[in-house]
Amino acid sequence: MPYRGLLDRYGSLLNLPAHTRPVTLLEGNTPLIPAENLSRHLGGGFDLFVKFEGLNPTGSFKDRGMTAAVSEALGRGAKTVICASTGNTAASAAAYASRAGLKSIVLIPQGKVAAGKLAGAIAYGAQVVQIDGSFDDALTMVVQISDKHPICLVNSINPYRIEGQKTAAFEICDTLGRAPDWLCLPVGNAGNITAYWAGFKQYDELNATGLPQILGVQAAGAAPLVLGHPVENPETVATAIRIGKPARGEQALEAAEQSKGRIIAVSDDEILSMQALLARLEGIWVEPASAAGLAGLAHEIAAGNFHPAGKRITAICTGHGLKDPDIIIKGMTKPQIVAPNLAALEAVLLV
């Protein structure tokens, strides 16, 4: 039977209203890739899998929640959706709104969004508004305008976003046959960690798949959940998690505590090093923020805080490298130019 999207596959497990009208781009069903080379590099003795969410239709995990949020909005007669975004949410909201025939509006912090993500939102037809402020300022504004006008807010504070994003936990359990021992993932606005924990708990109640411990990872320059207070001016190369006041911060802390896991912070250097390592060792190119979960795992192993021997570990890579290629482009050396003949090529390659 052909795959028809997340609401078709898992809709009976999601708390969506009866009026929901499915809007799908055949999201989900992303691969769980064994990362044996990276596991050996980190010391070996454990099974490591990468859930590559960058292979969703718009290149990030946001499509899981957006299919649910936009389907609900369409079903109740909404004409316009709105979101604040550091990039991935904007592209996803615009794509699903376009699919549904709805108008989309996205607010982004000026100069703080990767070009690949902004291009996506524009390509899908969104009205893009830059504000002279942070993501947190943008989120405050979209909440205010959606409270005042008939515009549907599709940020992760929309409960249907969490319902859709739970499906990634279902897929992991279906693929592995049970939950992993540990789940490592980036934490920005904290909707994803909240959704995964909700999904694992629900699936365990139904299928006795067990529960993972969760390692949530923030960037050191944008780590309010680690510091214990909001960060007024968050800064990190990992644009997708450059958030100083997570909308679902309390739920994220609860997920870490209930799972007997933790939330830590790693440096930008650790994130970029892991991004390069994952591409070089496994052929998986992710945007910087997506490497944060694995960077956190490497950090904890190196510090002696985590002993992975015999464990089954899944890392969530939330977005494709093409979403945010600027770091790679800025750091690369220009390709060498040779004359168009074999001797010139041999002189370069066979030295």
C-alpha positions in Angstrom: 0.0 0.0 0.0 1.5 3.4 -0.9 2.6 5.7 1.8 0.2 8.6 2.2 1.7 10.7 5.0 1.8 10.9 8.7 -1.9 11.6 9.4 -2.9 8.6 7.3 -0.3 6.3 9.0 -0.6 7.5 12.6 -3.8 9.7 12.7 -5.6 7.3 15.0 -2.9 8.0 17.7 -3.1 11.8 17.4 -5.4 14.1 19.3 -6.7 16.0 16.3 -10.3 17.5 16.0 -12.8 15.8 13.8 -12.9 18.8 11.5 -9.2 18.2 10.5 -8.7 18.0 6.7 -5.4 16.3 5.8 -2.8 18.4 4.1 0.3 16.3 3.3 3.5 16.4 1.3 4.2 12.8 2.3 6.3 13.9 5.2 7.8 11.5 7.7 9.0 8.0 7.1 12.6 9.3 7.4 15.4 6.8 7.6 17.1 5.6 10.8 20.7 5.3 9.6 23.2 3.2 11.4 26.3 5.3 12.2 28.9 2.6 12.8 31.9 4.8 11.7 31.0 7.6 14.1 30.3 5.1 16.9 33.8 3.7 16.5 35.3 7.2 16.4 33.6 7.9 19.8 35.0 4.8 21.4 32.8 2.0 20.0 30.9 -0.7 21.9 27.5 0.8 21.3 24.9 1.0 18.5 24.4 4.5 17.1 21.6 5.5 14.8 20.9 8.8 13.1 17.2 9.8 12.5 17.8 12.0 9.5 14.9 14.5 9.6 16.5 16.5 6.9 14.9 14.2 4.4 11.4 15.6 5.1 9.8 17.6 2.2 11.1 21.0 3.2 14.3 19.7 4.7 13.5 19.6 8.4 11.5 17.9 11.1 9.1 20.9 11.2 7.0 19.2 8.5 5.8 16.6 11.0 4.1 19.2 13.1 3.1 21.4 10.3 1.0 18.7 8.5 -1.1 18.5 11.7 -1.3 22.2 12.4 -2.2 23.3 8.9 -4.7 20.4 8.5 -6.5 21.5 11.6 -6.4 25.1 10.5 -7.8 24.3 7.0 -10.6 22.1 8.5 -11.9 24.9 10.7 -11.9 27.4 7.9 -8.8 29.4 8.6 -7.6 31.6 5.7 -4.2 32.6 7.0 -1.4 31.1 9.1 1.4 32.9 10.8 4.6 32.0 12.6 7.8 33.4 14.1 10.8 31.6 12.9 14.6 31.3 12.7 14.0 29.7 9.3 12.8 26.1 9.3 9.4 26.8 10.7 8.9 29.5 8.1 9.7 27.3 5.2 7.5 24.5 6.5 4.5 26.7 7.3 4.8 28.4 3.9 4.9 25.1 2.0 1.9 23.5 3.8 -0.1 26.7 3.6 0.6 26.8 -0.1 -0.5 23.1 -0.4 -3.7 24.0 1.4 -4.5 27.2 -0.5 -3.9 29.4 2.6 -2.0 32.6 3.0 1.2 32.4 5.1 3.0 35.1 7.0 6.3 34.6 8.7 8.2 37.0 11.1 11.9 36.5 11.2 14.6 38.3 13.3 16.6 40.6 11.0 19.9 39.2 9.8 19.5 36.1 11.9 18.1 33.6 9.4 20.1 31.3 7.1 19.7 32.2 3.4 18.6 28.7 2.4 15.7 28.8 4.9 14.6 32.3 4.0 14.7 31.3 0.3 12.4 28.4 1.0 9.8 30.6 2.7 9.8 33.0 -0.2 9.7 30.3 -2.8 6.6 28.8 -1.2 4.9 32.2 -1.4 5.0 33.5 2.2 4.8 37.1 3.2 8.1 37.5 5.0 8.4 40.3 7.6 11.8 41.0 9.3 11.7 42.6 12.7 14.4 44.6 14.4 14.6 42.2 17.3 15.1 38.6 18.4 13.1 35.4 17.7 11.5 35.8 21.1 10.3 39.3 20.2 8.9 37.9 16.9 7.1 35.1 18.8 5.5 37.6 21.2 4.2 39.6 18.2 2.7 36.7 16.4 0.9 35.5 19.6 -0.5 39.0 20.0 -1.7 39.4 16.5 -3.3 35.9 16.4 -5.1 36.6 19.6 -6.6 39.8 18.1 -7.3 38.7 14.5 -8.5 35.5 12.8 -5.0 34.3 11.9 -3.9 30.8 12.9 -0.7 30.6 14.8 1.4 27.6 13.8 4.4 27.8 16.1 5.1 24.9 18.4 2.9 26.5 21.1 0.1 25.3 18.8 -0.8 21.9 20.4 -1.3 20.2 17.0 2.3 20.8 16.1 3.3 18.6 19.1 0.8 15.9 18.0 2.4 15.7 14.6 5.9 15.7 15.9 5.2 12.8 18.2 5.2 10.6 15.1 9.0 10.6 14.9 9.1 8.7 18.2 6.6 6.2 16.8 8.7 5.6 13.8 11.9 5.0 15.8 10.1 2.4 17.9 8.6 0.7 14.8 12.0 0.5 13.2 14.0 -0.7 16.2 11.3 -2.8 17.7 11.6 -0.8 20.9 12.7 2.6 22.2 16.4 3.3 22.2 18.3 3.5 25.5 19.2 7.1 24.9 17.8 9.8 22.6 20.1 12.8 21.8 18.6 15.9 20.2 19.1 19.6 19.8 16.9 21.9 22.0 15.9 25.4 20.7 12.3 26.4 21.3 11.8 23.0 23.0 8.8 21.8 21.0 10.7 18.8 19.6 12.0 17.4 22.9 8.5 17.8 24.3 6.9 16.0 21.4 9.4 13.1 21.4 8.9 12.4 25.1 5.1 12.6 24.7 5.4 10.2 21.7 7.6 7.7 23.5 5.3 7.6 26.6 2.2 7.1 24.5 3.8 4.3 22.4 5.1 2.6 25.5 1.6 2.6 27.0 0.2 1.0 23.9 3.0 -1.4 22.9 5.4 -1.8 25.8 8.3 -0.3 23.8 10.1 1.1 26.8 11.3 4.7 27.4 14.6 6.3 26.5 16.7 8.6 28.6 16.9 12.0 26.9 20.0 14.1 26.3 18.9 17.5 25.2 21.6 19.8 23.9 21.7 23.6 23.6 24.3 25.9 22.1 26.4 27.5 24.8 25.5 31.0 23.6 21.8 30.2 23.7 21.4 27.9 26.7 18.6 29.3 28.9 17.5 25.8 30.1 21.1 25.1 31.3 21.6 28.5 32.8 18.2 28.6 34.5 17.2 32.0 33.1 16.3 33.6 29.7 19.1 34.8 27.5 18.4 38.2 26.2 20.7 38.2 23.2 21.3 34.6 22.2 24.3 34.0 19.9 25.3 30.8 18.1 26.2 29.7 14.6 23.5 27.1 15.1 20.7 29.4 13.9 17.9 26.9 14.3 18.4 26.9 18.1 19.4 30.5 18.6 16.5 31.1 21.0 16.8 32.7 24.4 13.4 32.0 25.9 12.0 28.6 24.8 8.2 28.5 24.5 8.1 25.0 25.9 11.1 25.3 28.2 9.2 23.9 31.3 8.1 20.8 29.3 11.6 20.2 28.1 13.0 20.2 31.6 10.2 17.9 32.7 11.0 15.5 29.8 14.7 15.4 30.8 13.9 14.8 34.5 11.2 12.2 33.9 13.4 10.3 31.5 16.3 10.4 34.0 18.2 12.3 31.4 19.6 15.8 31.2 20.0 19.0 29.2 23.5 20.3 28.6 25.2 23.0 26.5 28.1 22.6 24.0 30.2 25.2 22.3 29.9 26.3 18.7 33.3 24.7 18.0 32.0 21.3 19.2 28.8 21.7 17.0 30.8 22.6 13.9 33.3 19.8 14.5 30.5 17.2 14.8 28.8 18.6 11.7 32.0 18.0 9.7 32.7 14.7 11.3 29.2 13.3 10.5 29.6 14.3 6.9 33.1 12.9 6.6 32.5 9.6 8.4 28.9 8.8 7.5 28.0 10.9 4.4 25.3 12.7 6.3 25.3 16.5 5.9 23.2 18.4 8.4 22.8 22.0 9.3 24.9 23.1 12.3 22.0 23.0 14.8 21.2 19.4 13.8 24.7 18.3 14.9 24.1 19.6 18.5 22.6 16.3 19.8 25.6 14.3 18.6 28.0 17.0 19.8 26.5 16.7 23.2 26.9 12.9 23.1 30.6 13.3 22.2 31.0 15.9 24.9 29.6 13.7 27.6 31.6 10.6 26.5 34.8 12.7 26.5 34.1 14.1 29.9 33.4 10.7 31.4 29.8 11.7 32.2 28.4 9.0 29.9 29.3 5.4 29.4 27.7 4.1 26.2 28.9 0.5 26.2 26.2 -1.9 25.2 23.7 0.9 24.7 21.4 1.6 21.7 21.5 5.3 21.0 19.5 7.4 18.6 20.5 10.9 17.6 18.0 13.3 16.0 19.4 15.3 13.1 16.7 17.9 12.5 17.6 19.6 9.3 19.6 19.1 6.0 22.9 20.8 5.5 21.5 22.6 2.5 19.3 24.6 4.9 22.3 26.5 6.2 25.4 26.1 4.0 26.9 29.4 4.8 29.5 28.1 7.4 30.8 25.5 4.9 30.9 28.0 2.0 32.8 30.7 4.1 35.4 28.2 5.3 36.1 26.4 2.1 39.1 26.9 -0.1 38.5 27.6 -3.7 38.8 24.6 -6.0 42.1 24.4 -7.9 41.9 25.2 -11.6 43.8 23.1 -14.1 44.2 23.2 -17.9 41.7 20.9 -19.8 44.2 18.1 -20.5 45.2 14.8 -18.9 48.8 15.8 -18.2 47.6 18.8 -16.1 45.2 16.6 -14.2 47.8 14.0 -13.5 50.2 16.7 -12.2 47.6 17.7 -9.7 46.3 14.3 -8.6 49.3 12.0 -8.8 51.8 13.9 -6.7 
